[in-house]
């Protein structure tokens, strides 16, 4: 996988391509969560439209949902936008969103098919 993280004025944009492993997803999450700028942003956008696969198990999706929910205790208001067109990746993202909500994360989550919709949603 290759990825690019771009810190924006009010958020962070994360673009991935190729085959993305569970460890890479966990590492990027840690990189974002532990950056001092994380405290001052209101959203992140994960663009997986160029990803071929998320090589991540159901257990690893659960772990990432637990980590994010833990962060939501510290940062209560936050929007997480995901962009994916691949059916399998969309199902994995939906699983992450479902699990995060069931863990009572305070964050808002949405899954989109294009960047324009995601940007419009995080701007509200």
C-alpha positions in Angstrom: 0.0 0.0 0.0 1.0 3.5 -0.5 -0.8 6.3 1.4 -0.7 10.0 1.8 -1.9 11.9 4.8 -2.7 15.6 4.3 -3.4 17.8 7.3 -6.0 20.4 6.4 -7.2 23.4 8.3 -10.0 21.5 10.1 -9.3 17.9 9.3 -7.1 15.2 7.8 -7.3 13.6 4.4 -6.0 10.0 4.1 -5.7 8.5 0.6 -4.8 4.9 0.2 -4.2 2.7 -2.9 -3.2 -0.9 -3.6 -3.6 -3.7 -1.1 -4.0 -2.3 2.5 -3.0 -4.5 5.4 -4.5 -4.4 8.9 -1.1 -3.3 10.3 -1.0 -0.4 7.9 -4.5 0.7 8.9 -3.6 0.5 12.6 -0.3 2.4 12.0 -2.1 5.2 10.1 -4.7 5.5 12.8 -1.9 5.7 15.5 -0.1 8.3 13.4 -3.2 10.5 13.2 -4.4 10.0 16.8 -1.0 10.7 18.3 -0.3 13.8 16.2 -0.7 17.0 18.2 -2.9 18.5 15.5 -5.5 15.8 16.1 -6.9 17.7 19.1 -7.8 20.7 16.9 -9.5 19.0 13.9 -13.1 18.1 13.4 -13.0 15.4 10.7 -11.1 12.9 8.8 -11.7 11.6 5.3 -10.4 8.2 4.3 -10.4 7.9 0.5 -10.1 4.2 -0.6 -11.3 4.6 -4.1 -7.9 3.5 -5.5 -7.6 0.6 -3.0 -7.7 -2.9 -4.4 -8.3 -4.6 -1.1 -8.3 -4.2 2.7 -6.5 -7.3 3.9 -8.1 -7.1 7.4 -9.9 -9.7 9.4 -13.2 -9.2 11.3 -11.2 -9.2 14.6 -8.8 -6.6 13.3 -11.8 -4.4 12.3 -13.1 -4.8 15.8 -9.8 -3.8 17.3 -9.7 -0.6 15.2 -13.3 0.2 16.2 -12.4 -0.2 19.9 -9.4 2.1 19.4 -11.5 4.8 17.7 -14.2 4.5 20.3 -11.5 5.0 23.0 -10.4 8.2 21.2 -14.0 9.4 21.1 -13.9 9.6 24.9 -11.2 12.2 24.6 -12.5 13.9 21.4 -16.3 13.7 21.6 -17.2 15.7 18.4 -15.7 14.3 15.2 -16.8 13.3 11.7 -15.4 10.2 10.0 -16.0 10.1 6.2 -15.1 7.1 4.2 -15.0 6.9 0.4 -15.0 3.5 -1.3 -16.5 2.0 -4.5 -15.3 -1.6 -4.1 -18.1 -3.8 -2.7 -15.9 -5.8 -0.3 -14.2 -2.7 1.0 -17.5 -1.0 1.5 -18.8 -4.0 3.5 -15.6 -3.8 5.7 -16.1 -0.1 6.3 -19.8 -0.7 7.1 -18.7 -3.3 9.6 -16.3 -0.8 11.2 -19.0 1.8 11.4 -21.6 -0.6 12.8 -19.2 -1.8 15.5 -18.1 1.7 16.4 -21.7 2.8 16.9 -22.5 -0.4 18.9 -19.6 0.6 21.2 -21.3 4.0 21.7 -18.7 6.0 19.9 -19.7 9.7 20.0 -18.3 10.2 16.5 -20.4 10.6 13.4 -19.7 8.1 10.5 -20.7 8.1 6.8 -19.7 6.1 3.8 -19.6 7.8 0.4 -18.8 6.9 -3.2 -17.2 10.2 -4.2 -15.0 12.9 -2.6 -17.5 15.7 -3.3 -20.2 14.1 -1.2 -17.7 13.4 1.7 -16.4 17.0 1.6 -19.9 18.4 1.6 -20.8 16.3 4.6 -17.8 17.2 6.7 -18.3 20.9 6.0 -21.7 20.9 7.7 
